[in-house]
Amino acid sequence: MSIKKKLPLIFCLIVFFILVANNALHYIRSKNQLLDYNEKEIAMITKEVSVQVENTKQGSEYVEDILARELRIASIAIRKALPPRYQDVTNEQLKSLSKELRVSHITLLAKTKDDVIGVRSSDPKEINMGTKGWGYWYDAYLQLFALKPVTVKKGLALPYYWSGPMEKASSSPDHIDKWGYYYDGTTNYIIDPYFRDNTVLGYEDRFGPVKVIKNFTQEPGVLEMSVLNPKSFGKKEEVVHLNGNYYTRISAEPVWYGSYKKYPNFEVDSKLVKKAIQTNKVQSYKDTLKDKYIMKTFVPVNTKNDQPYVICLVYNYGLIQNELLHELKVHILLSIVIMILVLIISFIFSRSITKPIGYIVEQVNEIAQGNYGKKLHLNRKDELGLLTENVNALSTHLLHYVDDLNQSKKLIEYQAYHDPLTGLTNRRYFQEKLKPVIEQANDKGETVSVLFIDLDRFKHVNDSFGHNKGDELLKIVANRIQKCLPEDNDIITRQGGDEFIILMNNLDVNATKAVAEKIINTLKKPYSIAGIELYLSASCGISMYPEHTNNMDTLIIYADMAMYSAKNMGGNRVVIFNERINKLSQERPKLESHLRKAIEDEKIEVYYQPKINVDTKTVYGAEALLRWTDEELGFVSPEIFIPIAEDTGLILPLWEFVMKKACHQVSEWNSRYHQPLNISVNFSARQFQEPCNMVKQVKEILEESKLDPKNFEVEITESILLNNSKEIVQSLQTLQSMGISISIDDFGTGYSSLSYLKNLPINTLKIDKSFVQNISENLANTEIPEAIINLARSLHLDVIAEGVETEYQKEFLQSKNCIQMQGYLFSKPLSTEAFETYLFK
């Protein structure tokens, strides 16, 4: 079949399916909208009716109280108008008095031997009527005759008076009465005035829901509405027999308001009324009743202090069906018209497309045979005109294809050997270049230096500020490294992530280390990205060919191992590969295993290095330090096992062990020492991964050891504070609020910034021992310690110097008002027994 015939058919089928889908969706949406509208209308109606019913109950109680008080006033007037003995009163006299006082009737009740009966009345049916079987009514009469307050809960009780609730008259069940009963002891009878019918029922027209129900039944679709009593609806009528009369109580009527006559269905409706009350959910069903398709809805209304009821709404469901049928007919007719129009238009449209396409196909066949450069002429402004232009352009561009291909090959080659982010060469280039560089060095007897650089805390930058800023940071890092390289022919590559490898020729170890330290110091300088000041450092490992190995792969591995050794030593430094690093790397699994067992068996020892106040020449505290001597490995330096503990997570139980041991020990010393000591414990970054849990542990250990928080100090590194996360700051503030001091350890070796020092909870700066030990006897290299002391004083912080080993170091620090010190000049770290000896000597 040709395109000319296919297009009209395809368009018609597409439009047909679209129309069918649209009509179906519209029908479903219309149906749902109508049902939703119907549900909302039912909810609105039932809510209004339920409010009216509640208002009726409240209005009923209000009117009952008003009528009761009016009857009491009438009773007092009757008492004044009648003699004290009922024998002296006539029924005619009561009829006349009831008209005068505007009450329906007056009855006088007298007490007999075993009953209270009506002895005189304006209503003949009340005379000689006994009341002994009236329940709480009879109890109220006896309390009135006894001149006691009426305690019956129903009705209204006032002094010498009680008014019963409205009920159908027992003497005449066709009437509804409101009674009042008055007895003050001055008569031999109870005065009983009461209102009947219109007077009592007048409130219904004012407060009841009848008018509202009537208005709603005039709405389109609402056929009938009623308020049903779930206790009696669908059950046998409750009949009360009293004094020879029978009647149904108002509260027991099955239909309280509205009509239930047009579409009755007692068997089904009574079950749904019961289910609605039990589940407290709306119930409904659809059925044909009296030749009309209707939907009945039963809405339960539960009140806290009164009997629940159900609102029944009968809705003409046929209206919804008629509306949907009308919608469907309109859409079908409209679809037929659209299909005819589409068919006509598609035939015209297909011809306008297929004719120029045939012309273009003929010309493209010629181009495919190699006839480049021939121009097509088709005067159109649409896609076919654009296609014609593209075919002409294709013919022209084919002439330049070979040149473009050669340029593309160069670009691909560049991309294959370069990092797209930094523009540096990549891992592939480095691996291919390393072999000829080493071969050339071997031939000339030269050296090859490999520098493996990894940024410290770069993951934190990515996590905190996003990968976009991390990428910007890597570009700056790459640029800084390039500027530090002494020779243009040095090779720098980005291995991936934040790792860089540098290849340098013919430099000895010292020259290579000098270049590496220059790079590390340059990378330590602040970075400003989008107005944010960032601080980073880097760790660098160096391996040398042929000094360390002749194997290319091993050369890179050694540089990598040296780099990790630098990281384990705290980062921000250069480490040259040596056999000790190699040995340590090989022994690491054994070290980790022995360390784990040593922690479990508590074979790690806590040593204490005294802190001295040089002005008073007293020991005011100590720093808790770890020492480990393994049975097989011998003494293991903390610089070796602490980084392993950090990497493996063993730092957590190790920290807990130090905390408990040190706090208990210092608490014991303080109970014996004349001046309380404080103890400082180093906290690692791992403790601050769960700051809330860390604070809780510190509090528990201090309470358990009975160590005063003011004698405890937390030592942290600058890198922890640089995270400056809300949780870490809050945890430090919590510790500080407990009385615990916060000290920055090794201050000056990291990324000092006045902004974070000023805003974070810090008590003490600890001058790193490297700055102290650089102080010479002629007081050279004193600038950094003096600057730190001045900085601490300006920020109102304490300052302590560690690593003090000579008298001239001590004297210089003391002259600058740094009076708190620790170091080998005073004492090395001591075991528990040795510290006691030192302390109490």
JOCORZI-V170312 format. One line per field, one symbol per residue. ss: DSSP state (h for helix, s for strand, l for the rest). A space follows every 10 residues. Layout:
BEGIN
ss = ???
END
This chain:
BEGIN
ss = llhhhhhhhh hhhhhhhhhh hhhhhhhhhh hhhhhhhhhh hhhhhhhhhh hhhhhhhhhh hhhhhhhhhh hhhhhhhhhh hllllhhhll hhhhhhhhhh hlllssssss sllllsssss sllhhhllls lllllhhhhh hhhhhlllll lllllsssll ssslllssll lllllssssl ssllllllls sssssslhhh hhhhhhhllh hhhhhhllll lsssssssll llllllllls ssllsssllh hhllssssll lllllhhhhh hhhhhhhhhl llsssssssl lsssssssss slllllllss sssssslhhh hhhhhhhhhh hhhhhhhhhh hhhhhhhhhh hhhhhhhhhh hhhhhhhhll llllllllll llhhhhhhhh hhhhhhhhhh hhhhhhhhhh hhhhhhhsll llllsshhhh hhhhhhhhhh hhhhlllsss sssssslhhh hhhhhlhhhh hhhhhhhhhh hhhhllllll ssssssllss ssssslllhh hhhhhhhhhh hhhlllsssl lsssllssss ssssslllll lhhhhhhhhh hhhhhhhhll lllsssllhh hhhhhhhhhh hhhhhhhhhh llllssssss sssllllsss ssssssssss lllssslhhh hhhhhhhhll hhhhhhhhhh hhhhhhhhhh lllllllsss ssllhhhhhh hhhhhhhhhh hhhhhlllhh hssssslhhh hhhllhhhhh hhhhhhhlll ssssssslll lllhhhhhhl lllsssslhh hhhlllllll llhhhhhhhh hhhhlllsss slllllhhhh hhhhhlllls slllllllls lhhhhhhhhl l
END
